């Protein structure tokens, strides 16, 4: 199996290194990841400037390609330029921090997986909640087992999955298939004053407690120490609202 591995934390991130070591059980792994951290960039793509790429070596051996661009750029380049043939699987992660609820829409980790799905390749985003020191190696082992099971049970090409794990120091209760939580209790922006008396702002952190604990969501699963698997799609069409509109005839003249 040809596998493309990306992330948004950068090519030297420990989560990516741990996942790379485990994914080699499934096939040939090509690593194409950002040269520097790209957390929170969403589905940014670079088209107004060239993309510079550097080959990265580990103990004298080729490890992967570092891209001075976004996670989506990495997957696009990985599929079109650096994979010896079209990948059968794209994996993004392990992200240092969970990507639950509407944070999925901000996530560079999930965006890399979405880019893979654009190409019709089954793609998986993997994230680890960081309320405690992370155990990336154990999370990587768990991730590969889940990926193996997903590929076996859902063999259709081009499927898109987001997997979130609870913190490493809690007892994992199991795995749940979930929907994406879409409700927040609050949004936080912190206002500060610089030494010259001018205001500036920090976006606040977004812990699980900021979100509504709706049943069946990734928020609920993680809060109860389950790993969550959420099937995603990138078609943003509101189909139920569209259907009755198809019977109408409008004009703008």
C-alpha positions in Angstrom: 0.0 0.0 0.0 1.2 3.5 -0.9 0.7 5.9 2.0 1.2 9.7 2.2 1.8 11.1 5.6 1.4 14.8 6.4 0.5 17.0 9.4 0.3 20.6 10.5 2.8 20.6 13.4 5.8 20.4 11.1 8.0 17.6 9.7 10.0 17.4 13.0 7.0 17.0 15.2 7.1 13.9 17.5 3.6 12.9 16.6 4.4 12.6 12.9 7.6 10.7 13.7 5.7 8.2 15.9 3.0 7.7 13.3 5.5 7.2 10.6 7.2 4.4 12.5 3.9 2.5 12.9 2.4 3.2 9.5 5.3 1.3 7.9 3.5 -1.9 9.0 0.8 -1.1 6.3 3.0 -0.2 3.4 5.4 2.3 1.9 5.2 5.7 3.6 6.0 9.0 1.9 6.3 11.9 4.3 5.5 15.4 3.0 4.9 17.9 5.8 5.3 21.6 6.6 8.8 23.0 7.2 7.4 24.9 10.2 4.2 24.6 12.3 1.0 25.5 10.5 -1.6 24.9 13.2 -5.0 26.6 12.7 -4.4 27.6 9.0 -7.4 25.6 7.9 -7.5 24.8 4.1 -5.1 27.5 3.1 -3.3 26.9 -0.2 -0.4 28.8 -1.7 -0.8 30.2 -5.2 0.7 33.7 -5.1 4.2 32.5 -4.5 6.4 29.5 -5.3 6.5 26.5 -2.9 10.0 25.8 -1.7 10.7 22.2 -0.7 13.7 20.7 1.2 14.6 17.0 1.5 15.0 15.9 5.1 17.3 13.2 6.2 17.3 11.1 9.4 20.6 9.4 10.3 21.8 9.8 6.8 18.7 8.3 5.3 15.9 10.0 3.4 13.0 10.8 5.7 10.7 13.1 3.8 10.0 16.4 2.2 9.6 19.7 4.1 7.3 22.2 2.4 7.3 25.9 3.0 3.6 26.0 2.8 0.4 24.7 4.3 -0.8 21.2 5.1 -3.0 21.2 2.1 -0.1 22.2 -0.1 1.9 19.3 1.3 -0.8 16.7 0.4 -1.2 18.3 -3.1 2.5 18.1 -3.7 2.8 14.6 -2.2 0.2 13.2 -4.5 1.2 15.0 -7.6 5.0 15.1 -7.3 6.6 13.0 -4.5 4.6 9.7 -4.3 5.9 7.1 -6.7 2.3 6.3 -7.6 -1.0 7.6 -6.4 -1.4 6.9 -2.7 -4.1 4.5 -1.5 -4.2 6.2 1.9 -3.5 9.7 3.2 -2.9 10.1 7.0 -2.5 13.5 8.7 -1.2 13.7 12.3 -0.7 12.9 15.1 -1.8 16.4 15.9 -0.7 17.9 19.2 -4.1 18.8 20.4 -7.6 17.5 19.7 -9.6 18.6 16.7 -13.2 18.3 17.9 -16.4 20.2 17.2 -16.2 23.2 14.9 -12.5 23.4 15.4 -12.4 20.9 12.6 -13.0 23.9 10.3 -9.9 25.6 11.6 -7.7 22.6 11.6 -4.7 22.3 9.3 -4.5 18.6 10.3 -8.1 17.9 9.1 -7.5 20.1 6.0 -4.6 17.9 4.9 -7.0 14.9 5.1 -9.6 16.8 3.2 -7.1 17.5 0.4 -6.4 13.8 0.1 -10.2 13.1 -0.1 -10.4 15.7 -2.9 -8.2 13.4 -4.9 -10.4 10.4 -4.2 -8.0 8.9 -1.7 -9.2 7.6 1.7 -7.9 10.0 4.2 -7.6 10.0 8.0 -6.9 12.9 10.4 -5.5 11.9 13.8 -5.4 14.2 16.8 -4.5 13.7 20.5 -6.0 15.8 23.3 -3.2 17.3 25.4 -4.4 17.7 29.0 -1.3 15.7 30.0 2.1 14.8 28.6 1.5 13.0 25.3 2.3 9.4 24.6 2.6 9.6 20.9 4.0 6.1 20.5 0.9 4.5 22.1 -1.4 6.8 20.2 0.3 5.8 16.9 -0.1 2.1 17.7 -3.8 2.7 18.4 -4.2 4.8 15.3 -2.8 2.2 13.0 -5.1 -0.5 14.5 -8.1 1.8 13.9 -6.9 2.6 10.4 -6.5 -1.0 9.6 -10.0 -1.8 10.8 -11.6 1.2 8.9 -10.0 0.1 5.7 -11.3 -3.4 6.1 -14.8 -2.5 7.1 -15.2 0.5 4.8 -13.2 -0.3 1.7 -14.8 2.4 -0.6 -12.2 4.8 -1.9 -12.1 8.5 -1.0 -13.7 8.2 2.5 -12.8 10.9 5.0 -12.3 10.3 8.7 -11.3 12.3 11.8 -10.0 10.4 14.8 -9.6 12.0 18.2 -8.0 10.5 21.3 -8.4 11.6 24.9 -5.3 12.6 26.9 -2.6 10.0 27.4 -2.9 9.8 31.2 -6.6 8.7 31.2 -7.8 5.1 30.8 -9.2 4.8 27.3 -12.7 3.4 27.7 -13.2 2.4 24.1 -14.0 3.8 20.7 -17.2 5.5 19.5 -18.4 6.6 16.1 -19.6 10.1 16.5 -21.0 13.2 14.8 -19.2 16.5 14.9 -20.3 18.8 17.7 -21.4 22.2 16.4 -22.3 24.2 19.5 -20.1 26.3 21.7 -21.0 27.7 25.1 -18.6 30.6 24.7 -15.8 32.1 22.6 -12.8 33.7 24.3 -10.7 36.6 23.2 -8.2 38.1 25.7 -7.5 41.8 25.6 -4.1 43.1 26.7 -2.2 46.4 26.7 1.3 46.6 25.2 4.1 48.7 26.9 3.1 51.7 24.7 -0.5 51.6 26.0 -2.0 50.1 22.8 -4.4 47.2 23.0 -3.7 43.8 21.4 -5.6 40.5 21.5 -5.0 36.8 22.0 -7.5 34.2 20.8 -8.3 32.1 23.9 -7.9 28.4 24.2 -10.9 26.2 23.4 -11.2 23.3 25.9 -13.9 20.8 25.8 -15.7 22.8 28.5 -16.4 25.5 26.0 -18.6 23.2 24.0 -22.1 21.9 24.4 -22.1 18.2 25.5 -24.7 16.9 22.9 -25.2 13.2 22.9 -23.4 11.2 20.1 -20.9 13.9 19.3 -17.1 13.9 19.4 -17.3 16.3 22.3 -19.2 13.9 24.4 -17.0 10.9 23.5 -13.8 12.7 24.4 -15.2 14.1 27.6 -16.0 10.6 28.7 -12.6 9.3 27.7 -13.5 7.5 24.5 -11.7 7.8 21.3 -14.0 9.3 18.6 -14.2 8.4 14.9 -16.1 10.9 12.9 -17.0 10.4 9.2 -16.6 13.7 7.4 -17.5 15.1 4.0 -16.4 18.3 2.3 -19.7 19.0 0.4 -21.1 21.9 2.3 -24.4 22.0 0.4 -27.4 22.2 2.7 -29.3 19.5 0.8 -32.5 19.5 2.8 -32.9 23.3 2.3 -31.9 23.0 -1.4 -34.5 20.3 -2.3 -37.7 22.5 -2.1 -35.8 25.3 -3.8 -35.3 23.2 -6.9 -39.0 23.4 -7.6 -39.0 27.2 -7.6 -38.3 29.6 -10.4 -36.7 32.9 -9.5 -35.5 35.9 -11.5 -33.2 38.7 -10.6 -34.5 41.1 -13.4 
